[in-house]
């Protein structure tokens, strides 16, 4: 990358640039550092943070489900149900705060990697590559953006799945307690969360981060690439 930038500088200024070589090298290094620092390092760091937070929330909801499944029918009384519903309510508050903070940044991050995948794939298909180093560079950036796209759909997309599993485990335990023990109690969890839709993280309500969206995104990237190739 540095050699390519040096070649561009020489082509622009001629064989003897009007600035000292040390200053030119410093400017080239600064430009390269800014490019690499913004993309892919900054975007990758954001994806890592976003996915880590989502993974921790998903793991907490999964632990609640395991707690329900391991709980005996006798111990699954109203007090236990209230404690589980309270813990789930606290987690839903955290997820809503996560949505408020990461809504716009997650959309920008997703759009960045999506456009990068489309552009790089188009360059590769069109064959506008003159050297092996360019091919390796394009493959590196394309792999990086593809992994980030899949990660920001797969990891946050696990949240609605875990929420549905947790709700189903609560309902099943409540029914088994009613059928086997004959205890008819008020379903605290169903009363509090039964009518709510499954929570899904979104990017400014434009992109839903769900696992089922991965194939749709891949198909869209391939379609746009084919359109660019045919029109070129």
N, C-alpha and C positions, 0 to 999 in steps of 0.2 A: 504493500500500500504506500509506504514512504517513497519507494523508488518511482512509482507511478506519479506521485505528486511532484517529486523533483523534476521528472520529465516534463510535466505540464508547466512548471515554472520556467524551465529553460526554453520551452517552445513559445511561451508568452513573452518573455523578456529578451530572448535571444541567447546566444552562447555566453554572454557576460551580463548577468543581472545587475541593475543599478544599485543594489544593496549588497552589503558584505555577505559572504557565504554563511557566516555564523548566524547573522540575523535571519537570513532566508531559512536556514535549518530550524531555527527557533519558531518562526512563523508556521512552517510546515508541521512541526511537531505539535504546536498549539492547535492548529486546525484539525489534525488527526485525532488528538486527544479529545477535543470537543465532539467530533463526529462519533467516536467510539463511546464517549461518556454518555451522550444522549441516546444513541441507538447503536448497539443493543443493550448497553449496561444499565441505563436508567429504566428502560422499559422492562427488562428482565428482572430487575430488582423489585419493581412494582408488582409484576406477575407473581414473584415468589412471596412477597408480603401478602398479597390478596389471597392467594391459594392457601397459604399457611393459616391465616385467620379463618378461612372457610373450613379448612380441614379440622381445626380445633373445635369449631362449633358443631360440625358434623359428628365428631367423635363424642362430644358431650351428649348430643341427642341419642347417639347409639348406646351410650352408657345408661341413659334413662330407660331405653328399651330393654336392655339386659336386666336392669333392676326390676322392671315389671315382670319379665319372664321368669326370673328366679324367685320372685315373691310367692309365698304360698297363698292359697285361697283364703285361709283364715286370717292371715296378716294383711291381706289387701282390703282393709276396711276404709271407712270414710277418711280417717286421719291420714292414712297412707296415700290415698288418692289426692287429697288436698296438697300434701307435700310434693307429690310428683307434678301436679298441675301448677303449683307455684314455681317449681324449678323450670318447667317448660315455659311458663310465662316470662320468667327472667331471661331465658335464652332467646325468646322471640323479640324481646325489647332490644337485646344486643344485636340481633340480626337486622332489625329496623334501623338502628344507629349505623350499622355497617353499610346498609344500603344508602343512607343519606351521605355518608362520607365518601364512598367509593363509586357512586353512581356515575358522575361525569368522568373522573379519571379512568374508570374501567372501560367506559365507552371509547375514550380517546386511545387507550392502550389497545383495545380490540381493533379499532379502525387502523391503527398504525401497522400492526402485524398483518392484518388482512390485506392492506394495500401493498405491503412489502412482499407477501407471498404471491400476489397477482403479478406484480411488476417483475420480480425475479424469475418466476416461471415463464413469463412472456419472453424475457431476454433469452432464457435457456432454450426455449422451443424455437425461437426465430434464428438462433445460431449466431447472434451478434456478439461473439466472444472470440478474442484473438489469441489468447494464451491460456496455458494450463492454470496459472495462478489466478486468472479471472474466473475460471470454472470452479476452482476450489473455493474462492471467495464467495461466489454466488451460492454454491451448495451449502456453505457454512451459514450464511445469512438466511437462506431459505429453510434449512433445517431448524435454525433457532426460532424463526417466526412460526413455523408449523407446530413445533413443540409448545410454544407459548399459547397459540390459539387453542390447541387441544386441551392444554392444562386449564385455561381459564373457562372452558366449557365443561370439562369433566369433573374437576374438583368442586366448584360451586354448584354444579348440577347434581351432586350427590346429596345436597341439603334437602330438596323436596322429597327425594326418595327415602331418606332417613326419617323425615317428619311423617310421611305416610306410614312407614313401618311402625313407628312409635305409636301413632294413633290406633292402628290396627291391633297392636299388642295390648293396648289399654282396653279397647273394646272387647277383645277376646277374653281377657282376664276378668273383666266385669261380667260378661255373659256366663263364663264357667262358674264364677262365684254364685251367681243367681241360680243357675241350674242345679248345681251340686249341693249347695248349702241352703238353698231356698231363701236367701237373704235379698230382699228387695230394697235397695238403697237408691238415693238420688245420685245419678251419674254426674259427678262434679266436673270431670274433664270434658264430657260431651256438652254440658251446659255452658262451659266457658269457651270451648274452641270448636265445637261441632259444626257450627255454621260458617266458620272461617275457611277461605280458600287456602290451598297449599301455598306456602311462601316460596317465591322464586326471586333470586337476585336478578336485577336488570341493569342495563346501562342506559340511563336517562329514559327508561321505559320504551326503549327502541330495540334493544337486544336482550333476549332472555337467555341467561346462562344455564342451559340445560344440556344434559348428555345427548338427548335426542336431536340437538341442533348440529352436532358434529358433521353428520353426513350431508346436511343441507349446506353448511358452510363450504365443505370440500367440493360439492357439486357446483356451487356458485362460483368458486375460484376457477374451476376447470372451464366452466361456461364462459366467463369473462375472458379467460386466456384464449380460448378458441375463437371468440369474436375478434379479439385484437389481432390474432394470427391471420385470420381470413381477410380482414380489412387491410392488413399491411401487404 
